[in-house]
Amino acid sequence: EEIAKLRAARRIWARHMRERYGAKDPRSWMLRFHTQTAGSTLTAQQPENNVVRVALQALAATLGGTQSLHTNALDEALALPSERAASIALRTQQILAHEIGIQDAADPFGGSKHLEAETDRLEREAQGYIDEIAKRGGPVPAIAERYYQGEIEKSAIKHQRALEAGEKVVVGVNRFVERENGAAKVKLLRINEKVRAARIRRVELAKKKRDAGKAKAAVARLVADAKGTANVMDSVLEAVRASVTLGEICHALRGEFGIFDATRPS
């Protein structure tokens, strides 16, 4: 299904580029995309199992035609990845790239009756979403109506109920469970408090060195653009060039747009 999903996305892109946008250059019909293995599937229980999950997901992404790939580390359900875990994630990619000849065929499963049927199904269902969003006036109104969020929530609830009912198996979580979940066996990354203190000092020093007038003016422009209809990207870049920190940029935008509250009607 993961391979079919990516194949379907490539089909949809090519069709829309040709038919909707009238693109003539065949290179523009090629969907170039990055893939990251699914962090939501990583488990804190028996975290070594995540190595297998990530390897299979990376294989599916590669067979689906991804141009860029990130493999998650086995301990990311517990903490930021340790150096050892990150190394294993990298080695997973290198094994796929250099040991099994995965690059020797562009679409090794193409022609498979099952894969082609899955690709057709996912293309139809994805196009259904595209058509529904168009009916709502496009992506911006659909976001305002919380359509995207609602669909994501429905999917999450369905997934959780299937787990709790045992209809969907997650090894080490709802089946093949061990008394000790194995988390203690993994050496987790612990950030030294000295690192945090050093970063704070670095930010404070940067603020002292920058041109305070330029920084203040850049923030003022950012706030003004946020209040209007201008694309804020230009003012964000101006703020960055004036050495305004990411925290200050977010604070300025937060003051105008507020903070999302799921309990509040849109």
Legacy VTK file of the C-alpha trace (Angstrom):
# vtk DataFile Version 3.0
C-alpha trace
ASCII
DATASET POLYDATA
POINTS 266 float
0.000 0.000 0.000
2.856 2.414 0.774
4.462 1.732 -2.604
1.081 2.179 -4.296
0.477 5.437 -2.408
3.628 6.993 -3.808
2.979 5.656 -7.301
-0.532 7.138 -7.144
0.861 10.498 -6.068
3.226 10.506 -9.025
0.374 9.682 -11.407
-1.822 12.454 -10.007
0.989 14.990 -10.242
1.778 14.101 -13.858
-1.884 14.166 -14.901
-2.594 17.521 -13.254
0.566 19.094 -14.651
-0.387 18.047 -18.186
-4.168 18.471 -18.135
-4.814 21.210 -15.572
-1.740 23.388 -15.980
-0.826 22.544 -19.567
2.808 21.785 -18.790
4.744 20.852 -21.934
8.157 19.928 -20.547
8.173 16.227 -19.527
10.584 17.065 -16.702
7.823 19.082 -14.999
5.612 15.991 -15.009
8.046 14.238 -12.670
7.025 14.404 -9.014
10.106 14.958 -6.886
9.493 14.293 -3.224
11.146 13.564 0.106
10.018 10.708 2.335
10.483 10.204 6.057
9.675 6.913 7.706
6.571 7.007 9.908
7.372 8.328 13.360
3.833 7.539 14.469
4.564 3.815 14.119
7.575 3.865 16.449
6.931 2.238 19.812
8.442 2.854 23.237
7.820 -0.817 24.001
10.520 -3.141 22.646
12.181 -0.242 20.787
14.593 -2.565 18.961
11.597 -3.610 16.846
11.637 -0.115 15.371
14.768 -1.006 13.388
12.725 -3.549 11.429
9.800 -1.159 10.990
12.039 1.598 9.678
13.852 -0.753 7.284
10.578 -1.964 5.758
9.218 1.575 5.470
12.449 2.779 3.860
12.257 -0.112 1.396
8.656 0.809 0.517
9.566 4.471 0.030
12.451 3.570 -2.254
10.343 1.167 -4.293
7.713 3.907 -4.520
10.196 6.208 -6.225
11.274 8.682 -3.568
14.219 10.940 -4.423
15.142 11.740 -0.827
14.792 9.668 2.323
15.101 10.108 6.076
15.084 7.052 8.318
13.947 7.470 11.912
16.050 6.205 14.801
14.919 3.302 16.958
14.697 5.396 20.152
12.684 8.375 18.870
9.542 7.254 20.705
11.517 7.787 23.909
13.892 10.708 23.324
15.937 12.548 20.758
18.001 9.979 18.864
21.255 8.893 20.381
24.366 8.854 18.206
24.264 5.041 18.059
20.583 4.958 17.064
21.104 7.631 14.408
24.023 5.629 13.024
21.857 2.496 12.719
19.207 4.544 10.883
21.855 5.783 8.442
23.279 2.288 7.954
19.753 1.109 7.090
19.723 3.473 4.122
23.227 2.493 3.100
22.375 -1.217 3.158
19.381 -0.536 0.902
21.508 1.576 -1.432
24.597 -0.589 -1.682
23.826 -4.197 -0.759
20.583 -5.319 -2.386
20.557 -3.671 -5.814
17.316 -1.798 -5.197
18.300 0.874 -7.732
18.690 -1.590 -10.603
15.009 -1.344 -11.645
12.929 1.827 -11.763
9.637 0.118 -10.891
10.364 -3.532 -9.967
6.776 -4.317 -8.914
5.155 -2.587 -11.899
2.680 -4.892 -13.592
1.810 -6.711 -10.397
-1.975 -7.169 -10.421
-2.245 -6.404 -6.726
0.022 -3.345 -6.820
-1.673 -1.871 -9.882
-5.108 -2.362 -8.274
-3.903 -0.675 -5.058
-2.433 2.206 -7.054
-5.723 2.676 -8.931
-7.707 2.601 -5.679
-5.520 5.130 -3.905
-5.481 7.421 -6.930
-9.303 7.428 -6.985
-9.552 8.067 -3.251
-6.923 10.826 -3.323
-8.665 12.494 -6.256
-11.854 12.370 -4.200
-10.149 14.467 -1.526
-8.836 16.887 -4.141
-12.363 17.298 -5.569
-13.876 17.789 -2.093
-11.326 20.490 -1.244
-12.106 22.214 -4.568
-15.829 22.174 -3.706
-15.021 23.959 -0.456
-13.300 26.751 -2.353
-9.723 25.499 -2.159
-7.178 24.761 0.559
-7.503 28.015 2.525
-11.289 27.778 3.129
-10.885 24.051 3.832
-8.314 24.854 6.513
-10.569 27.530 8.000
-13.440 25.041 8.141
-11.108 22.549 9.870
-11.784 20.017 7.113
-8.219 18.723 7.070
-8.067 18.495 10.847
-11.398 16.706 10.982
-10.279 14.065 8.493
-7.030 13.537 10.391
-8.935 13.186 13.668
-11.302 10.623 12.151
-8.367 8.587 10.907
-6.598 8.770 14.277
-9.709 7.671 16.166
-10.296 4.791 13.765
-6.683 3.679 14.178
-6.800 3.870 17.985
-10.047 1.930 18.204
-8.625 -0.791 15.970
-5.605 -1.061 18.266
-7.709 -1.263 21.404
-9.998 -3.870 19.862
-7.045 -5.943 18.717
-8.132 -5.644 15.077
-4.781 -4.025 14.254
-1.671 -5.666 15.658
1.348 -3.720 16.864
4.014 -6.148 17.957
5.116 -5.529 21.526
2.169 -3.221 22.257
-1.061 -5.196 21.962
0.402 -8.585 21.056
3.636 -10.444 21.829
4.024 -8.219 24.884
6.880 -8.762 27.308
6.616 -8.133 31.039
9.513 -5.716 30.744
9.018 -3.490 27.718
12.748 -3.281 27.005
12.920 0.509 27.074
15.530 0.391 29.839
17.832 -1.634 27.582
18.240 1.306 25.221
20.742 3.966 26.207
18.914 7.244 25.683
20.387 10.613 24.795
20.522 12.996 27.748
21.184 16.651 26.964
23.660 18.220 29.363
22.240 21.285 31.104
25.458 23.105 30.190
24.393 22.973 26.527
21.168 24.842 27.300
23.034 27.499 29.298
25.580 27.935 26.513
22.845 28.416 23.897
21.133 31.035 26.060
24.394 32.953 26.399
24.913 32.754 22.634
21.467 34.225 21.928
21.978 36.982 24.496
25.325 37.882 22.910
23.765 37.963 19.415
21.087 40.366 20.647
23.732 42.675 22.100
25.756 42.700 18.893
22.904 43.312 16.443
21.631 46.703 15.301
18.755 47.226 17.738
17.056 49.794 15.503
17.009 47.486 12.471
15.744 44.586 14.553
12.919 46.673 16.030
11.925 48.007 12.613
11.934 44.519 11.118
9.642 43.211 13.864
7.307 46.199 13.374
7.071 45.454 9.653
6.401 41.782 10.374
3.532 42.666 12.702
2.099 45.123 10.152
2.238 42.518 7.383
0.604 39.948 9.649
-2.275 42.350 10.306
-2.811 42.901 6.597
-2.968 40.639 3.569
0.705 40.728 2.564
2.762 37.568 2.232
4.781 37.621 5.459
7.700 35.686 3.970
9.468 38.873 2.854
9.186 40.451 6.286
10.264 37.218 7.988
13.407 37.175 5.819
14.048 40.835 6.602
13.770 40.031 10.303
16.219 37.157 9.966
18.699 39.404 8.165
18.348 41.886 11.035
19.289 39.084 13.478
15.810 38.844 14.977
15.618 35.459 16.675
13.192 32.706 15.727
11.549 33.065 19.128
10.990 36.775 18.589
9.537 36.164 15.116
7.141 33.538 16.483
6.174 35.819 19.380
5.341 38.649 16.967
3.172 36.386 14.799
1.583 34.788 17.857
0.550 38.218 19.063
-1.420 38.770 15.850
-2.694 35.271 15.005
-3.020 33.846 18.497
-2.536 30.216 19.478
-4.595 27.338 18.102
-7.140 26.000 20.554
-8.895 22.785 19.510
-11.739 23.473 21.950
-12.549 26.816 20.383
-14.790 26.946 17.290
-13.047 28.107 14.122
LINES 1 267
266 0 1 2 3 4 5 6 7 8 9 10 11 12 13 14 15 16 17 18 19 20 21 22 23 24 25 26 27 28 29 30 31 32 33 34 35 36 37 38 39 40 41 42 43 44 45 46 47 48 49 50 51 52 53 54 55 56 57 58 59 60 61 62 63 64 65 66 67 68 69 70 71 72 73 74 75 76 77 78 79 80 81 82 83 84 85 86 87 88 89 90 91 92 93 94 95 96 97 98 99 100 101 102 103 104 105 106 107 108 109 110 111 112 113 114 115 116 117 118 119 120 121 122 123 124 125 126 127 128 129 130 131 132 133 134 135 136 137 138 139 140 141 142 143 144 145 146 147 148 149 150 151 152 153 154 155 156 157 158 159 160 161 162 163 164 165 166 167 168 169 170 171 172 173 174 175 176 177 178 179 180 181 182 183 184 185 186 187 188 189 190 191 192 193 194 195 196 197 198 199 200 201 202 203 204 205 206 207 208 209 210 211 212 213 214 215 216 217 218 219 220 221 222 223 224 225 226 227 228 229 230 231 232 233 234 235 236 237 238 239 240 241 242 243 244 245 246 247 248 249 250 251 252 253 254 255 256 257 258 259 260 261 262 263 264 265
